[in-house]
């Protein structure tokens, strides 16, 4: 198995694990208020999402050993392919036509980027000053995107994508440096960059948790798009990676980015179809009050008043 194929296969399994974690996070986020975010630390279900994310991250790290950032990161679009129908299935509804269209556009655009991103296995790493510079710039962007304002879900999703993309770029530096065997295993470079990876990976996880409160499709699409953009920028400008095809490749990459952005906008405007209500079984006998509250307006038949009639004489009588 060559390096490119190994990177694709590992990225596929990583994307499925990320999709399952994203769906679970969205379900938890929809039932959690701002004041209840800290309660997630005591939730077993939330820690299962952490395990899923960690498993996906390990597979992603292995993929980064065999493929470049510009190859592996766009394959994260497979997360969107799996998560949109999986999330609809869990929610008990059908995937809307708008969601299918937005997902297709996003994948077509990212596929065009993928065509231009193939290349040899990575062999270059970020120096400590470069890693610190990337971390400072990304932290500033995350701070700007996390400020209160309109559409917090999409802004938090963008910040999460940037954090995850930078974490992947830094992870590749750690992976290549550790497996290179040309220097000490725990050098200052490896330790510093590994700490930055932990910080940005955790930040990306928490930001995605808040982003999924408003739904799964659009925030996940934004994360899927922002992640490879951040990682590819680091790969192209700092690690010497190149897009294939020369000027034609650059044009194809630009068109792909535009189509993917169109897909993200389409998903951000989609309104999921409501799930069909489950029938109330046994509530009429076990919970009569709940059964009454569940009645549709006007569904109850008219009943005469059970209050005693007042006498015609106008005199008051005790009931």
N, C-alpha and C positions, 0 to 999 in steps of 0.2 A: 504494500500500500504506500503510494507516494505521499509527500508531505501535504499537498493541497487536498487530496481526498481525505486524509486523516483529519485535517482541520475542518472540512465540511461535515463529516460524520459526527465528530465531537460537538460541533456547533449545533447540529440538529438535536441531539439529545439534551444539550444545554438549553435550547430554546423551549423544548417541551416542559422541562422542569421549571423554567422561569414562567411559562404560561400558567401552569398549575398554581404556582405561588401567587401570581398576579390576581388570578380569579379568587383565591382564598383571601387575599388582602382586601380586594374590593368588597367582598361579602362582609368582612369584619368592619371595614371602614364605614359601610352604609348603616351599621348599627351602633356606631361610636360617635359621641359628641366631642367637642373640643375639650371639655373638662374631663372626659373619660379616656383620653389618649394614654395617660400613665397607667391606666388599668390594663392595658395590653401586655405590660410586662408580667402580669400575673395570669395571663390567659394562655392555656395550653395550646389552643388553636393557633394563636399568633406565633408561638414558638415553633409550631410545625411549619408555618410559612417561612420562618427563618431557616429551618433545616432544608426546605426545598430550595430556597435561594442559595444557601451555602453549597448544596450539591450541584446546582446549576453553575455556580461560580467556579467550582473545582473543574468541572468539564470545560468551562470557558477558558480557564487557565491552561489546561492541556491543549486546547485548540490554538491558543496563542503561541504555544511552543512550536507548532508546525506551520502556522500561517501568519501573514502580516496583519497589522491592524486594519488596513484598507480592505482586506479580504474577509477577516473574521467578523468585524463589527457589523457590516451590512447584513450578515446572516442572522443577526438578531431579529430581523423582520419575520423570521419564522415563528417567533414568539407571538406576534400579532395574528398570524394565520391560525395558530392553535387556540389562543386565548379568546378571540371573539366568539366562535361557535361554542367553545367550552363554557364561557361565561353565560351565554344565552341558555345553554342546556341546564346549568345549575340553577339559573333564575326561573326556569320553567316557561320560557318563551321562545319564539322563533327569531332567528337572525333576520333583521329587516333588510330590505333591498338596498337602502342607503348604506347600511353597515357593510354589506357585501361589496358595493361599489367603492366605498372608501378604502376598504381593505385591499381590493384588487389594484386600485390606483397606487396605493402605497407600495405594494409589493412589486408592481411593474417598474416604478421609479427606482426602488432600491435594487432591483435586478439589473437595471441598466448600470447603476454604480458598481455592482458586483463584477460585471463583465470587464470593466476597466481596472479592477483592483487586484487581479491575480498577480502573483509574484513569488519569488523564492522565499524560503523560510527566513525569519528575521535573525539578524546577527548583530545589530546595533542596539545600544541602550542609552538611556538618559543619564547624564551626569547628575551629581547632587545639586549643583546650582540650577541646572535646567529643571529638575524635578521640583525644587522649591519655588522657582518662578512660575511653573505651571500650576502648582498648588495655590499660590497666592492669587493668581489671576482668576482661577476657577472659584476660589472662595469669595472673591469680590463679586463675580457674576451671580453666584448663588445668593449672596446677600441682597443684591438688587432685585432678583426675581422673587425672593421670599417676602418682600415688603407687602403690607396690606394693600389691597386694591381690587380691581375688577378681575374676573376670571382667575381666581387663585389656583383652581385645579390645573389649568394648562400651564400656568407659570411654574407651579411646583413640579409638574411633570417635566418641563424643560430643564429646571434645575436638577432634577433627579437624573435625567438623561446625561447632562454634562458631567455630573458627579460620577456616574457609572462609567461613562466613556473615559474620563481621566483615570479612574481606578483601573480600568482595563489596560490603558497605556502604561501606567506605572507597574501593573502586575506583569506585563510582558518584560519590562526591565528587570524585575526581580527574577522571573523565570529564566531568562537568558543568562543573567549574571550567575545564578546559582548552578545552572547546568553547564556553563561554559568550562568550568574547572581550571580556568587560567588564573584565578585568584582565590583568596580565602573565602570559605563558605559564608561566614558571617562578617563581611566587611562593613565599613561605615556606610557605604552606598546601599547595600542590601538592607541594613537595619533601618536607615532613614526612609528609604522608599517604601519598605514594608509597612512602617507606621502610617505613612501617608495613604497607602492602599486601604488599610483598615479604617481610617477616618473617612475617606470618601465613599467607601463601600457602605459603611453604616449610615452615612448621611444620605446617600442615594436611596437606601431602603426606607428610611423614615420619611423622606420627601415623597416617595411614591405612595406610601401609605396615606398621607394626607391628600395627595392628588386624586386617589381613587374614590374619594367620598362622593363626587358628583357623577360617578359611572366609570366604566372600564374602557370603552372603545377609544374615545378621543385622548384621554391622558396616556394610555398605553401606546397609542400611535405616536404621540409627541415624544415619549421616552424612546421609542424605537427609532425615531428620526434624529433626535438630538444626540443620542449615544454615539452612532457612527460618525456624525459630523465632528464632535469633539475629538474622538479618537483618531479620525482620519487627518484632522488638522495637525495633531501632534506627530503622526507618522510622516506626513508630507513635509512639514517644516522643520522638524527636529531630528527625525530618525532617518531621513534620506530616502523614504519610500517614494515610489513614482507610480502614476497612473499609466496604464498601457494604452498604446495607440496614438501617442503624440497629440497633435491638435484635434484630430477626430475623436480621440479618447476623451479629451477635455470637454469637447462639445457634447458627447454622449453623457458624460457625467453631469454636466450642467442641466441637460434635458431631463435626466433621471431625477435629479434633485427637485426640479420644478414639478414633475409629475407626482413624486412622493409628497411634496408639500400640498399639492392639490388634494391628494387622498387624505392627508391629515385634516385639512379644512373640512372636507366632506364628512369625516367621522365626527369632528367637533360639532357639526350642526345636526347630527342624527339624533332622533328621539326614539329610544327603544320601545317596541310594542309592549304594552302591559301584559303581564302574565295572567292566565286565566285563574279566577279565584277557585280555591279548593272547596268542595262541598262540605257543609257543616254536618258531620255525622254524629248523631246522638246528642246534639246540643239542646234539642227541644225538651228532652227528659232530664238531662243532667244539669243544664244551665239555662233555665227559662228566661232569665233576664238577657243573657247574651243572644238567645233566639229571637227575642222581641227586637233587640237593637239591630239584628241582621235583616229584619224585614224591609222590603222595598216600600217607599212611600206609596200609599194608596192600595197596597196589596191586602190589607186587613178588611174584612167585611164589617159593615156598620152594625153596631149593637146598641139597643136602647139603654138609656141610663138606668143604673141600678139604685140610684138614690130614691128615697121615698117621696111620693108626690105630696105637695103641700095641700092642705085642705082648702076648699073653696071659700070657707067662711072667713079666711084671713086671720084666724087665731093660730098662734104658734103652739105646737104640741111637742112634747119631748120625743126624741127619736128612740 
